[in-house]
Amino acid sequence: IALSNTLIDELFAADCYVMGMPMYNLTVPSSFKAYLDQICRRDRTLQIVNGIPQGQLAAKKLLVITTRKYNYRIGSGREDRDFLAPYLSAIFKVLGLMDITYVHADQLTLSATARDQSLVKATTTLDQLASTF
């Protein structure tokens, strides 16, 4: 429980969060799932009020920078296989985080041109977010 308490204390101490997240087998890496299991705790990061979970991380912001082999965005034809962003959004919303921004660096194993375009787009987006995040 000591590790869980330390990780939760770090969450409460931060004003915002930035997480780098590779897509492994269409979702989060198992090591990050283990982290989530440590920080999702009743009476710490969420309270149950009248049977309804109340996340304790409200008013905080989360930036998730993902890396993915392919494009899984809406309209790509692969969007039904993206379990990473929907899963993270769902679990963090349970904890009260509603302000979640995703920046995707994708198509990383396709042609050098597609990869480079994706990285430039992600970098440009991050540069824009840096001044407001």
C-alpha positions as CSV (number, residue, x, y, z in Angstrom):
1,I,0.0,0.0,0.0
2,A,3.0,2.3,0.5
3,L,3.7,2.4,-3.3
4,S,0.1,3.2,-4.0
5,N,0.0,6.0,-1.4
6,T,3.2,7.5,-2.9
7,L,1.8,7.4,-6.5
8,I,-1.5,8.9,-5.4
9,D,0.3,11.6,-3.4
10,E,2.2,12.5,-6.5
11,L,-1.1,12.8,-8.5
12,F,-2.6,15.1,-5.9
13,A,0.5,17.3,-5.8
14,A,0.6,18.0,-9.5
15,D,-1.5,20.7,-11.2
16,C,-1.5,18.9,-14.6
17,Y,-0.2,15.6,-16.1
18,V,1.7,14.7,-19.2
19,M,1.9,11.1,-20.1
20,G,3.7,9.4,-23.0
21,M,1.8,6.3,-24.1
22,P,2.7,3.7,-26.7
23,M,-0.1,1.6,-28.1
24,Y,0.7,-2.1,-27.4
25,N,-1.8,-4.6,-28.9
26,L,-4.4,-1.8,-29.4
27,T,-4.3,-0.6,-25.8
28,V,-2.0,0.5,-23.0
29,P,1.1,-1.3,-22.0
30,S,0.7,-3.8,-19.1
31,S,3.1,-1.7,-17.0
32,F,0.8,1.3,-17.3
33,K,-2.2,-0.8,-16.4
34,A,-0.3,-1.8,-13.3
35,Y,0.2,1.9,-12.5
36,L,-3.6,2.5,-12.9
37,D,-4.3,-0.3,-10.6
38,Q,-2.2,1.4,-7.9
39,I,-3.8,4.9,-8.3
40,C,-7.5,3.9,-8.7
41,R,-8.4,3.5,-5.1
42,R,-11.6,4.0,-3.2
43,D,-11.4,6.7,-0.5
44,R,-8.3,8.2,-2.1
45,T,-8.7,9.0,-5.8
46,L,-12.4,8.3,-5.8
47,Q,-15.2,8.5,-3.3
48,I,-18.5,6.6,-3.6
49,V,-21.4,8.9,-2.9
50,N,-24.9,7.3,-3.0
51,G,-23.4,4.5,-5.1
52,I,-21.9,6.9,-7.6
53,P,-18.1,7.3,-8.0
54,Q,-16.9,10.8,-7.5
55,G,-13.4,11.3,-8.9
56,Q,-11.0,13.4,-6.7
57,L,-8.8,14.7,-9.6
58,A,-11.2,17.2,-10.9
59,A,-9.9,20.6,-12.2
60,K,-6.7,19.0,-13.4
61,K,-5.6,18.6,-17.0
62,L,-4.1,15.6,-18.7
63,L,-2.0,15.6,-21.9
64,V,-1.5,12.1,-23.4
65,I,1.1,11.8,-26.2
66,T,0.6,8.5,-28.0
67,T,2.8,6.6,-30.4
68,R,1.0,4.1,-32.7
69,K,2.0,2.0,-35.7
70,Y,-1.0,3.0,-37.7
71,N,-3.5,5.8,-37.9
72,Y,-6.5,4.9,-35.7
73,R,-8.3,8.2,-35.9
74,I,-11.9,8.6,-37.0
75,G,-12.2,8.1,-40.7
76,S,-9.0,5.9,-40.9
77,G,-10.9,2.6,-41.2
78,R,-9.1,1.5,-38.1
79,E,-10.9,3.6,-35.5
80,D,-12.8,0.6,-34.2
81,R,-9.5,-0.9,-33.0
82,D,-8.4,2.0,-30.9
83,F,-8.8,0.8,-27.4
84,L,-6.1,3.1,-26.0
85,A,-7.6,6.5,-26.0
86,P,-11.2,5.4,-25.1
87,Y,-9.8,3.3,-22.2
88,L,-7.7,6.1,-20.9
89,S,-10.5,8.6,-21.2
90,A,-12.9,6.3,-19.4
91,I,-10.6,5.4,-16.5
92,F,-9.4,9.0,-16.0
93,K,-13.0,10.3,-16.1
94,V,-13.8,8.0,-13.3
95,L,-11.0,9.7,-11.3
96,G,-12.5,13.1,-12.2
97,L,-10.2,14.1,-15.0
98,M,-12.4,15.6,-17.7
99,D,-9.9,17.9,-19.4
100,I,-7.9,15.3,-21.5
101,T,-6.0,16.2,-24.7
102,Y,-4.5,13.6,-27.0
103,V,-1.6,14.2,-29.4
104,H,-1.0,11.2,-31.7
105,A,2.3,10.4,-33.4
106,D,1.1,7.6,-35.7
107,Q,1.9,5.8,-38.9
108,L,5.4,5.2,-37.4
109,T,6.3,2.1,-39.3
110,L,4.9,3.2,-42.7
111,S,7.0,5.2,-45.2
112,A,9.5,7.7,-44.0
113,T,7.4,10.4,-45.5
114,A,4.2,9.4,-43.6
115,R,6.2,9.0,-40.4
116,D,7.9,12.3,-40.7
117,Q,4.6,14.1,-41.5
118,S,3.0,12.6,-38.5
119,L,5.9,13.6,-36.2
120,V,6.0,17.1,-37.6
121,K,2.2,17.4,-37.0
122,A,2.5,16.1,-33.4
123,T,5.5,18.3,-32.7
124,T,3.6,21.4,-34.0
125,T,0.6,20.5,-31.9
126,L,2.8,20.1,-28.8
127,D,4.5,23.4,-29.4
128,Q,1.1,25.1,-29.6
129,L,-0.1,23.4,-26.5
130,A,3.0,24.3,-24.5
131,S,2.0,27.9,-24.2
132,T,-1.5,27.1,-22.8
133,F,-1.0,23.9,-20.9
